[in-house]
Amino acid sequence: MFRRREPVPFAFLAEADRFRSNVVPPPSERPSAGRTAGHWLLGLTIVAALVGALVIGMPALSLDHSAPAQESQASQGH
């Protein structure tokens, strides 16, 4: 095998670590007060919905041992 002597067309990629760009991205804009309040309101709504679902769902998740056990007719052997 032999190596080609002509220059590689993409030789600049090998030198990319030495290249430093002088282009800086534009500074990010600060969100307005209304947008910030909207974000807070959305977050508060989501948290309130999760808490509400938990409060409403707790009775269904709790085991109630005080209620008398109801037996079906099939389990009574009739």
C-alpha positions in Angstrom: 0.0 0.0 0.0 1.2 3.5 -0.7 0.1 6.9 0.5 -1.2 9.6 -1.8 0.9 12.7 -1.9 -1.8 15.2 -2.8 -3.3 17.3 0.0 -6.4 16.1 1.7 -9.5 18.2 0.6 -10.7 18.5 4.2 -7.4 19.2 5.9 -8.9 22.1 7.7 -10.9 19.6 9.9 -7.7 18.3 11.3 -6.7 21.8 12.3 -10.1 22.6 13.9 -8.8 22.4 17.4 -6.5 25.3 16.7 -9.3 27.4 15.2 -11.0 29.9 17.5 -14.1 31.7 16.3 -14.5 35.4 17.1 -18.3 35.1 16.6 -20.3 35.4 19.8 -23.9 34.5 20.1 -26.2 37.4 20.8 -27.1 38.0 24.5 -30.2 36.2 25.6 -33.2 38.5 26.3 -34.5 38.6 29.9 -38.1 37.3 30.0 -40.7 39.9 30.7 -42.6 40.1 34.0 -45.7 38.7 32.4 -43.9 35.7 31.1 -42.2 35.0 34.4 -45.6 35.3 36.2 -47.1 32.9 33.6 -44.4 30.4 34.3 -44.9 30.6 38.0 -48.7 30.3 37.5 -48.3 27.3 35.3 -46.0 25.6 37.8 -48.4 26.4 40.7 -51.3 25.0 38.7 -49.4 21.7 38.0 -48.4 21.3 41.7 -52.0 22.1 42.8 -53.4 19.5 40.4 -51.0 16.8 41.6 -51.8 17.6 45.3 -55.5 17.6 44.5 -55.3 14.2 42.7 -53.4 12.8 45.7 -56.0 14.1 48.2 -58.9 12.8 46.1 -57.2 9.5 45.5 -56.2 8.8 49.1 -59.5 7.3 50.2 -59.4 4.8 47.3 -55.8 3.8 48.3 -56.5 3.3 52.0 -57.6 -0.1 53.3 -60.7 0.2 55.4 -60.8 -2.6 57.9 -63.8 -1.2 59.9 -66.4 -2.0 57.2 -67.9 -5.5 57.5 -66.7 -7.9 54.8 -69.4 -8.6 52.2 -69.4 -12.2 50.9 -70.7 -13.0 47.5 -73.2 -15.8 47.0 -70.6 -17.9 45.2 -68.3 -17.8 48.2 -71.2 -18.8 50.6 -71.7 -22.1 48.8 -75.3 -21.6 47.8 
